[in-house]
Amino acid sequence: MSVAGKRIKRTRLVQSERYVVAVEVEMVIPEDDPGEPCDDPDAVMFLRDVADHAARGDLDWLRQRGKVYQLLDAA
């Protein structure tokens, strides 16, 4: 399923308890409502996958798809 409109790339942040993952996704500016870009349905599914892998701590998978930032415990 795809929404008609102009496609643009944006960086989105996905946060879990221990990680923040910066990934690039495709957003769409709908022809019917060009006021603000919205997530493409495929991007939504991808962001859910990223969130699931971040929750499980699957760093190898996450590093292949974006930049991973890890929470450091305070001293």
N, C-alpha and C positions, 0 to 999 in steps of 0.2 A: 504494500500500500504506500503510495507516494502522494505528497501534496504538491500541487502545481505552483510554481513561483520561482523566483531567483534564489539560487543556492549560494551560501556563504560559509566559510569555515570560521569556527570560534573555539576558543579553549574553555572547557568547562571543568569545574572542580568537583570531585566526588569525595566526600568525607566519611570515614569510618571511625571507630573508636581509637585506633592507633595510627591511621594513615590518612593522608590527603593525596589524591591522585589527580594530576592535571592531564586531561586528554583532549585531543582535537576532534570535534564533531561537526557534521554538516547541519546547518540550520537553513530554514527556508523562510523567505519573505513572501507570504501568500499574495496572490494576485487580487483576491477579494478584500484583503485587509493588510495593506502594505505598511501600516504604522509601526510594527515591531516584528523582528524575526522570531520564529518559534522553532521548537525542536521537530525534526523530521521523525516519523515513527520508528525508523531504523535506528536513529540516534538514541531514542528513549530506551529501546531494547539493549543497545550497547552500554548505556550508562547503568542500567540495572545489572548487567553482567559485571561491569567494573565494580559496582558496589558489593555484589556477592563475593567476588574474588578478594576484595579488600577486607571484607568481614572475616574471611577464612585465612587471611594472611598469605595469600598466594603471590609472593613477590616476583617470582620469575614471570608469571603471566602478566602482572601489572607493569613491570619494567619494559616488556615488549610493546606495550600499548601507550605508554605515557611516562610522565615524570612522577616519581613517588617520593613523597615527603613523609617522614616518620616522626611521631611524637616522641620527644625526649623527656625522661623523668627529671624533675627539678632536683638539684643537689641538696 
